[in-house]
Amino acid sequence: MKKDLLGLRKIAKNKKASPLIEEGILIGLALFAFVLLVSIVTDILGFTQDIFQDVSEKLQGLNP
């Protein structure tokens, strides 16, 4: 049991793996933010396309 705890302490104090873990977390957050941004932009473009289609249909209905 004591050997297991010492092994965990060595892993926790390992300074070589820390930057890799931090970079992995940052890349994951950046990817999540990018997907969220693309989703928002896609929704906005779809909404504006619907508005333009409605206006176009109403304008075509006014022509005799």
N, C-alpha and C positions, 0 to 999 in steps of 0.2 A: 504494500500500500504506500509506504513511504517512497519507494522508488518511482511509483507512478506520479506522485505529487512532484517529485524533483524533476521528472521528465516534462511535466506540464509547465513548471516554472521556466525550464530552459526554452521551451517553445514560445512562451509568452515574452521572454526577454530577448528573443531572436530579433535583432535589428535589421537583418537582411530581408526578411519577408514583409516587414511593415510597409515599405514603400509600394511593394507590389499589391498588397491588399488595399491600400489607399487608392492607388491608381485604378484598380478594378472597381471599387465603389464609385469613384468619380466618373468612370466610363459608363457604368450602369445608370447613374443619375443623368448624365448627358444624353444617353440614348432614350431614357424615359421622357426627358424634357423635349427632345426632338420629336418623338412620336406624338406627344401631347400637342405640340405646336402645329404639326402637320394636320392633326385631327381638327383642331380649332379652325385653321385656315380653310380646310375642306368644307366644314360646316358653313362657314361664312360665305364661301363661294357658291355653295348650293342654295343658300338662302337668297342671295342676290340674283341668281339665275331664275329662281322661282318668281321673284318680284318682276324682273324684266319680261318674263313670259306672260305674266298676268297683265302687265301694262300693254304689251304688244297685242294680246288677244282683245283687250278692251278697245284699243285704237282701231283694230281691224273691224270691230263691230260697229264703229261709228261711220265708216265709209259706206256710202249708198250703193 
